[in-house]
């Protein structure tokens, strides 16, 4: 099955269905002999594996731009401002300045990419239920599909609030126009059900590296419970992960080294493969390097990096003195033609590679350090810090070369854990959801406006004499959620817009 066919957005699928129904002539309904029709596919285990590989592949598309909503939209990163090219001002730059609206193209892509994956998952699950393939393989496949569906819905409900909940494919294209946004409670109910199933169906160790496992399902389930402030369930779920053989790498850097992918600390990461022409490469180094750094960061002359995801001064200052993670995660600048340029950049994914623009870095989604910090947080929120909570937090600090903490109040421990999450998981697409999870809309508004005020007075990256717009860094509490993309509301009049964006 052509992989690009799997990435068709929902409304394009809808238009194709309408076309197929209206076209009656034989010459229009003849099967293309060079392709396998979807009704002829899903006949054996190999074909289900191929479909699953396609769904895993779609994670790359989502991950490639997730830093925009997770890091740039937060206080962690900004971008290397280009006064001569304002082409991104209405798109990805809007996430930095809190000027996102319903017509933003990045929002439309975010929605479409998640739902196109969900369509493929739902269709595969329906075919899988009716198949007669090996029972053990069938169970594992079901677990993987459900894990990925839960991951997508968990993203969507945090990005948009109420979203369209679809767990079955449509039998009639007209049904698409009847879809409405489901309450968050219903979406979370589905997420919890999928992850509960996945945690029972998936093996403790997958047969292939990079595939979802029981540990991945339990870790994500624990994070969902933590987000819902169900601290007892979060703690009991996450504790199960500690007995599955995971451990912290002795060297923090090993989590990001392409030569040490899917190691002992890795619970789930999006897989990439560089150094060839297969089209599965990552290129985070090129996206994150300062835009005028040429080959000083990437290692290849005549390259033009994007200059996105530049660490803010506040992010850099969040590291304690002696923190071994700092030099691994961020560099203060680059040297080009013998001159040092003080524009910081993310160095976590800076590794040598053999072909320009085709790096081999995977993207970490769930690491054991994340689980330990979630455990520390859930225990503290339930009953205050105890020896167990301190142990989980201090395991992470010890690996970073930092002194253990002790004797903190519940509030002080909460602050310590969230600060530790920020530096431990920096530039791994956790920050925005952590802020959203731990702050009310009113608190988040005050927090983001304070961050914006600092950047306006003293920008991390010089702006070449270009003044800020009056609306830049003016955050409102309705921006706790992103707007529903305007094209979706145009297609389906039953979809409502989030308050504040009308």
Helices and strands as residue ranges (DSSP letters): G 3-7, H 10-22, H 26-29, H 45-64, H 66-67, I 68-72, E 77-79, H 93-97, H 105-130, H 135-160, E 163-164, G 173-178, E 181-182, H 184-201, H 214-227, H 231-241, G 252-255, G 258-260, E 266-270, H 284-288, H 295-298, E 308-311, H 313-317, H 325-329, E 330-331, E 334-336, E 339-341, E 345-346, E 363-367, H 368-383, H 387-399, H 410-424, H 431-438, H 441-457, G 477-480, H 486-491
